[in-house]
């Protein structure tokens, strides 16, 4: 069940992308619902759609093309404090990262530690039995971070453009960056509707069964869409709570913020047609849209302004992209290698594991060089105190 004529799609940074990711994208654009596709330079193999894959569909949404961590996203807070203050207040900042959020699968706040936010009062939690059952999980996990590549970190933010959308003078500031998604809420929604989509499309070949879709005009399609949107608002609230708690704990004022999803689906118009654009590990990069593209625990990230490239479906990479799998990393990378790498860059790591070592990621500067048609860099972020899951 594929399109008769193979669909072509643009690829940025092809020399940095493995053939397996290309094969996954080839299969995705042949789906009968596919309208257009694009592959970002950080691409690597995922379930169904490769990470870094962008897929536009007509009248249908693919839960697995959004991903299991719905609305995984980034947030940057720039403080009214010079960058040198990070080193001067290192212990206080480390304590704030320890005390103001939790890390790991299933971790949740209890009792008075729980945060309040308007997203928890939405009627959408009553829309389906599934969402109703997830409400308590949301209450406990609001303001927490996940495992894997999720982090909250302090670092130096350098404004590179004198005239910029942030309205900040050139210079170096202290900043906080976070990366996480909708936690157990998003996972449960993704799991439920992905399985349902697969059941509804037994005709799909085993190689593309994870790309099973839900029709947007069906009850199930509308259920997923509303649940996905709620997960997106919950993920945004999650970051907001973390940043508010940290700012209060350290007593620094926030000058500017930037945030964006990179695992989500949007209803957009491209080529004069209304389509559903899935960005699985891809940053929205419409004309003038701000976004965050991180490197690794030991490498710089960038604040970018989208150029509205239509061929990319207004998208860019969501990070550097993996060079090796987690299992390969655990066999190859040692903690002493990480310690040496971070030590040379004066970076303190709290938690983390070898599967997230800087060595497992593509060089971020090569990834950025491959997408100058997609985004303009307006700022550079360099990590200094990184908090991840683990001891």
C-alpha positions as CSV (number, residue, x, y, z in Angstrom):
1,X,0.0,0.0,0.0
2,X,2.3,2.8,-1.3
3,X,2.2,5.5,-3.9
4,X,2.8,4.4,-7.4
5,X,5.5,7.0,-8.2
6,X,8.3,7.4,-5.7
7,X,8.3,10.8,-4.0
8,X,11.5,12.8,-3.9
9,X,12.4,14.8,-0.9
10,X,15.3,17.1,0.1
11,X,18.0,16.0,2.5
12,X,20.3,18.4,4.3
13,X,23.8,17.1,5.3
14,X,23.5,13.8,3.4
15,X,27.1,12.9,4.1
16,X,26.4,12.9,7.8
17,X,23.3,10.6,7.6
18,X,23.4,6.8,7.6
19,X,21.7,4.7,4.9
20,X,19.2,3.1,7.3
21,X,17.8,6.6,8.1
22,X,17.4,7.3,4.4
23,X,15.6,4.0,3.9
24,X,13.2,4.9,6.7
25,X,12.4,8.2,5.1
26,X,12.1,6.6,1.7
27,X,9.4,4.3,3.1
28,X,7.6,7.1,4.9
29,X,7.1,9.3,1.8
30,X,5.6,6.4,-0.1
31,X,2.7,6.1,2.3
32,X,-0.6,6.9,0.4
33,X,-1.3,9.8,2.8
34,X,2.1,11.4,2.3
35,X,2.3,14.8,0.6
36,X,5.9,15.9,1.2
37,X,8.9,15.1,3.3
38,X,12.3,16.4,4.3
39,X,15.3,15.1,6.2
40,X,17.4,17.2,8.6
41,X,21.2,16.9,9.0
42,X,20.9,15.4,12.5
43,X,18.9,12.4,11.2
44,X,19.3,8.9,12.7
45,X,17.2,5.8,12.9
46,X,14.0,5.9,14.9
47,X,10.8,3.9,15.1
48,X,8.9,4.4,11.8
49,X,10.0,7.9,10.9
50,X,13.7,8.6,11.5
51,X,14.7,11.1,14.1
52,X,15.2,14.3,12.1
53,X,12.4,13.4,9.7
54,X,9.7,15.8,8.7
55,X,6.6,14.4,7.0
56,X,3.5,16.2,5.7
57,X,0.3,14.1,5.3
58,X,-3.2,14.8,4.0
59,X,-6.1,14.2,6.3
60,X,-4.2,11.9,8.7
61,X,-2.0,12.0,11.7
62,X,0.7,9.3,12.6
63,X,1.2,8.9,16.3
64,X,4.6,7.3,15.9
65,X,5.7,10.1,13.6
66,X,5.1,12.4,16.5
67,X,7.0,10.0,18.8
68,X,6.5,8.4,22.2
69,X,7.7,11.5,24.0
70,X,5.0,13.9,22.7
71,X,6.1,17.5,22.8
72,X,9.7,16.9,23.8
73,X,10.9,20.4,23.8
74,X,13.5,23.0,24.7
75,X,13.4,26.2,26.9
76,X,16.1,28.8,27.4
77,X,16.0,31.5,30.1
78,X,18.5,34.3,29.8
79,X,19.3,36.0,33.2
80,X,20.1,39.6,34.0
81,X,23.5,38.4,35.2
82,X,26.9,38.2,33.6
83,X,28.2,34.7,32.6
84,X,31.1,34.9,35.0
85,X,28.6,34.6,37.9
86,X,28.1,30.9,37.1
87,X,31.5,30.0,38.4
88,X,31.3,32.4,41.3
89,X,28.0,30.8,42.5
90,X,28.6,27.2,41.4
91,X,27.6,25.4,44.6
92,X,24.4,27.5,44.9
93,X,23.5,26.7,41.3
94,X,24.2,23.0,41.7
95,X,21.9,22.9,44.7
96,X,19.1,24.6,42.7
97,X,19.4,21.9,40.1
98,X,19.3,19.2,42.7
99,X,16.3,20.6,44.6
100,X,14.0,22.3,42.1
101,X,13.3,19.3,39.8
102,X,13.4,15.5,39.7
103,X,14.9,13.2,37.1
104,X,14.1,9.7,35.9
105,X,11.2,7.6,34.6
106,X,8.3,7.6,37.0
107,X,9.7,10.3,39.3
108,X,7.0,12.6,40.8
109,X,6.6,15.2,43.4
110,X,4.4,14.5,46.4
111,X,2.3,16.5,48.8
112,X,3.3,20.2,49.2
113,X,6.2,19.8,46.7
114,X,3.6,19.6,43.9
115,X,3.3,22.6,41.6
116,X,0.1,24.4,40.6
117,X,-0.5,25.4,37.0
118,X,-3.6,26.3,34.9
119,X,-2.9,23.3,32.6
120,X,-4.0,21.0,35.4
121,X,-7.4,22.7,35.6
122,X,-8.3,22.2,31.9
123,X,-11.5,20.3,31.0
124,X,-9.6,18.4,28.4
125,X,-8.5,16.0,31.1
126,X,-12.1,14.8,31.1
127,X,-12.4,14.3,27.4
128,X,-11.6,10.6,27.4
129,X,-11.2,7.9,30.0
130,X,-7.5,7.7,29.1
131,X,-6.9,11.3,29.8
132,X,-9.0,11.2,33.0
133,X,-6.8,8.4,34.2
134,X,-3.6,10.3,33.5
135,X,-4.6,13.4,35.5
136,X,-3.0,12.2,38.8
137,X,0.2,11.3,37.0
138,X,0.3,14.8,35.5
139,X,-0.2,16.5,38.9
140,X,2.8,14.6,40.3
141,X,5.1,14.9,37.4
142,X,4.6,18.6,36.6
143,X,8.0,20.2,37.0
144,X,10.0,17.0,36.6
145,X,12.5,15.9,34.0
146,X,12.9,12.6,32.2
147,X,15.8,10.2,31.7
148,X,18.0,9.6,28.7
149,X,19.1,12.8,27.0
150,X,16.9,15.1,29.1
151,X,18.6,17.7,31.1
152,X,18.5,21.0,33.0
153,X,21.7,23.0,32.9
154,X,23.3,26.4,33.5
155,X,25.6,27.9,30.9
156,X,26.9,30.9,29.1
157,X,24.7,32.5,26.5
158,X,26.4,34.8,24.0
159,X,24.4,37.2,21.8
160,X,26.0,37.1,18.3
161,X,23.7,39.5,16.4
162,X,23.6,43.2,17.4
163,X,20.0,43.4,16.1
164,X,18.2,40.3,17.3
165,X,14.7,39.1,18.0
166,X,15.5,38.7,21.7
167,X,16.1,42.5,22.0
168,X,19.3,41.8,24.0
169,X,22.6,43.8,23.6
170,X,25.6,41.8,22.4
171,X,27.4,40.2,25.3
172,X,27.6,37.1,27.5
173,X,24.9,36.2,30.0
174,X,24.2,33.5,32.5
175,X,21.3,31.2,31.2
176,X,19.3,28.1,32.0
177,X,18.4,25.5,29.4
178,X,16.0,22.6,29.8
179,X,15.2,19.6,27.6
180,X,12.3,17.2,28.3
181,X,8.8,16.4,27.2
182,X,5.4,15.4,28.5
183,X,6.7,12.6,30.7
184,X,4.4,9.7,31.5
185,X,1.4,11.5,30.2
186,X,2.8,11.7,26.6
187,X,4.1,8.2,26.7
188,X,0.7,6.7,27.7
189,X,-1.1,8.7,24.9
190,X,1.5,7.7,22.3
191,X,1.4,4.0,23.3
192,X,-2.4,3.8,23.3
193,X,-3.0,5.5,19.9
194,X,0.0,4.0,18.2
195,X,-1.4,0.5,19.0
196,X,-4.8,1.5,17.9
197,X,-3.5,2.9,14.6
198,X,-1.6,-0.3,13.9
199,X,-4.8,-2.4,14.6
200,X,-6.7,-0.2,12.1
201,X,-4.2,-0.8,9.3
202,X,-3.4,-4.5,9.1
203,X,-2.7,-4.1,5.4
204,X,0.6,-2.2,6.1
205,X,3.8,-4.1,5.5
206,X,5.7,-5.0,8.7
207,X,8.5,-2.5,7.7
208,X,6.1,0.5,8.0
209,X,3.6,-0.7,10.5
210,X,4.9,1.9,13.0
211,X,3.7,4.5,10.5
212,X,0.1,3.5,10.8
213,X,-2.2,6.6,10.9
214,X,-5.5,7.8,12.2
215,X,-7.8,9.7,9.9
216,X,-8.4,13.3,11.1
217,X,-12.1,13.1,10.4
218,X,-12.5,10.0,12.5
219,X,-13.3,9.9,16.2
220,X,-10.0,8.3,17.1
221,X,-8.1,10.9,15.0
222,X,-9.8,13.7,16.9
223,X,-9.2,12.0,20.2
224,X,-5.5,11.7,19.5
225,X,-5.2,15.3,18.3
226,X,-6.8,16.7,21.4
227,X,-4.7,14.5,23.6
228,X,-1.5,15.4,21.8
229,X,-2.4,19.1,22.1
230,X,-2.9,18.7,25.8
231,X,0.4,16.8,26.2
232,X,2.0,19.8,24.4
233,X,0.6,22.3,26.8
234,X,1.5,20.0,29.7
235,X,5.1,19.8,28.5
236,X,5.3,23.6,28.1
237,X,4.0,24.0,31.6
238,X,6.5,21.5,32.8
239,X,9.4,23.6,31.6
240,X,7.8,26.8,32.9
241,X,7.5,25.4,36.4
242,X,11.2,24.2,36.3
243,X,12.4,27.6,35.2
244,X,10.2,29.5,37.6
245,X,11.4,27.4,40.6
246,X,15.1,27.7,39.6
247,X,14.9,31.5,39.1
248,X,13.2,31.9,42.5
249,X,15.8,29.7,44.2
250,X,18.8,31.6,42.8
251,X,17.2,35.0,42.9
252,X,18.1,36.0,39.3
253,X,15.7,38.0,37.0
254,X,14.9,36.6,33.6
255,X,15.5,38.9,30.6
256,X,14.3,36.7,27.8
257,X,13.0,33.2,27.0
258,X,13.0,31.0,23.9
259,X,11.2,27.7,23.7
260,X,10.0,25.2,21.1
261,X,8.6,21.7,20.6
262,X,10.5,19.2,18.4
263,X,8.3,16.1,18.7
264,X,4.8,17.2,17.5
265,X,2.4,17.6,14.7
266,X,1.0,20.9,13.4
267,X,-1.8,21.7,10.9
268,X,-0.1,24.0,8.4
269,X,-0.4,25.2,4.8
270,X,2.2,24.3,2.3
271,X,2.0,24.6,-1.4
272,X,-1.5,26.0,-1.1
273,X,-2.7,22.9,0.7
274,X,-3.7,22.3,4.3
275,X,-1.5,19.4,5.7
276,X,-0.4,17.8,8.9
277,X,3.3,18.4,9.4
278,X,5.0,15.8,11.7
279,X,8.4,16.9,13.1
280,X,10.0,14.0,14.8
281,X,13.2,15.4,16.2
282,X,12.9,18.6,14.1
283,X,12.7,22.2,15.1
284,X,10.0,24.5,13.6
285,X,11.8,27.1,11.5
286,X,9.2,29.3,9.9
287,X,10.2,32.8,8.9
288,X,11.3,34.7,12.0
289,X,10.4,31.8,14.4
290,X,13.0,31.3,17.2
291,X,14.3,27.9,18.2
292,X,16.9,26.1,20.2
293,X,19.3,23.5,18.7
294,X,21.4,21.9,21.5
295,X,24.7,20.1,21.0
296,X,25.6,17.7,23.8
297,X,26.5,17.8,27.5
298,X,29.9,18.9,26.5
299,X,29.2,21.0,23.4
300,X,27.6,24.3,22.5
301,X,24.0,24.8,21.3
302,X,22.5,27.6,19.3
303,X,19.6,29.9,19.4
304,X,18.3,30.3,15.8
305,X,15.8,32.3,13.8
306,X,14.0,30.4,11.1
307,X,14.3,31.4,7.5
308,X,11.0,29.9,6.3
309,X,12.5,27.5,3.8
310,X,9.5,25.9,2.0
311,X,11.5,22.8,0.8
312,X,12.2,21.9,4.4
313,X,8.6,22.4,5.4
314,X,9.8,25.2,7.6
315,X,12.0,22.9,9.7
316,X,15.5,22.5,11.0
317,X,17.5,20.0,13.1
318,X,16.6,19.5,16.7
319,X,20.2,18.8,17.8
320,X,23.4,17.3,16.8
321,X,22.0,13.8,16.2
322,X,23.5,10.5,17.4
323,X,26.5,8.8,15.8
324,X,26.0,5.5,17.7
325,X,23.2,3.7,19.5
326,X,22.9,3.6,23.3
327,X,24.0,0.0,23.4
328,X,27.1,0.8,21.3
329,X,27.9,3.7,23.5
330,X,27.8,1.7,26.7
331,X,30.3,-0.8,25.2
332,X,32.6,1.9,23.7
333,X,32.6,4.9,26.0
334,X,34.0,5.1,29.5
335,X,33.3,7.5,32.3
336,X,37.0,8.6,32.2
337,X,36.6,9.6,28.6
338,X,33.6,11.8,29.6
339,X,35.5,13.3,32.5
340,X,38.4,14.2,30.4
341,X,36.2,15.7,27.7
342,X,34.2,17.8,30.1
343,X,37.2,18.8,32.2
344,X,38.9,20.3,29.2
345,X,35.8,22.5,28.7
346,X,35.3,23.3,32.4
347,X,31.9,21.6,32.5
348,X,30.5,20.0,35.7
349,X,28.2,17.0,35.2
350,X,25.7,15.9,37.8
351,X,24.3,12.5,36.8
352,X,24.4,11.3,33.2
353,X,25.7,8.1,31.7
354,X,28.0,6.9,29.0
355,X,25.1,6.5,26.5
356,X,24.8,10.3,26.5
357,X,28.5,11.1,26.2
358,X,29.5,13.9,23.8
359,X,31.4,11.3,21.8
360,X,28.1,9.6,20.7
361,X,26.9,12.8,18.9
362,X,27.7,14.3,15.5
363,X,29.8,17.5,15.6
364,X,27.3,20.2,16.2
365,X,29.1,22.8,14.1
366,X,29.0,20.4,11.1
367,X,25.3,20.0,11.5
368,X,24.8,23.7,11.8
369,X,26.9,24.3,8.6
370,X,24.6,21.9,6.7
371,X,21.5,24.0,7.4
372,X,22.4,27.6,6.7
373,X,19.5,27.6,4.2
374,X,17.1,26.8,7.1
375,X,18.1,29.0,10.0
376,X,20.2,32.0,11.0
377,X,22.2,31.8,14.3
378,X,21.6,34.7,16.7
379,X,23.1,33.3,19.8
380,X,25.4,30.6,21.2
381,X,24.9,28.6,24.4
382,X,27.8,26.8,26.2
383,X,27.0,24.4,29.1
384,X,28.8,24.8,32.4
385,X,26.7,22.9,35.1
386,X,24.7,20.0,33.6
387,X,22.1,18.0,35.5
388,X,20.8,14.7,34.1
389,X,19.2,11.5,35.4
390,X,21.6,9.4,37.5
391,X,23.8,10.0,40.5
